[in-house]
């Protein structure tokens, strides 16, 4: 907003004090200039990722809120991946998310004190192979080792060293093909199976609440509110 003399003033979060020139320039151009939507999205991406990387992250999800899965045990998966590929040096939480997505199979989130990997809940299905899930978790763990970094007017989510390490995994090629199958042919059936599972779980919770609720007592002291009084 303008100052008293009408000059534009950009107020930013304190984390931008140490921002590199690429981020500072993107923020200035984003808010103080006009550009095509595609260019503005690039600037916004740079600013947002820098803020996420430097600002205080949200707290770690409570242990009881982590969903390790019905068909697949995510805790066991990440433990195997951590031991085999990262010398058991990573300390991450993992959970199935509560939102389905067709293209995004997983994501890495900054948290405090431990970061979090969120896996698409559609993958908690008997059709989904264990080897693909392990590769996906391996991919998300790489974000812990090779975090995003700014380059020019954009943020590189998968730096060259990230991609090079990813290609060392023996399931790299077939995982890419398998993911195309998941997001294509298998998508409708996986989505319907997930919706059925969530509806059944909601019905079970409702039934449990109904059976544990005490009956409403009428003015005669009986448990039923209907019928005749003897």
Secondary structure, DSSP 4 states (H G I P E B T S, - for coil): -B-TTS-B-----GGGGG--HHHHHHHHHHHHS---HHHHHHHHHHHHHHHHHHSPPPBPPPGGG----SSS-HHHHHHHHHHHHSTT---EEEEE-SS--SS--EEEE--BSSEEEEE-GGG-STTS-HHHHHHHHHHHHHHHHS--EEETTEEESS-HHHHHHHTTSTTHHHHHHHHHHHHTTTHHHHHHHHHHHHHHHHHHHHHHHHHHSPPPP-TTS-S-SSS---
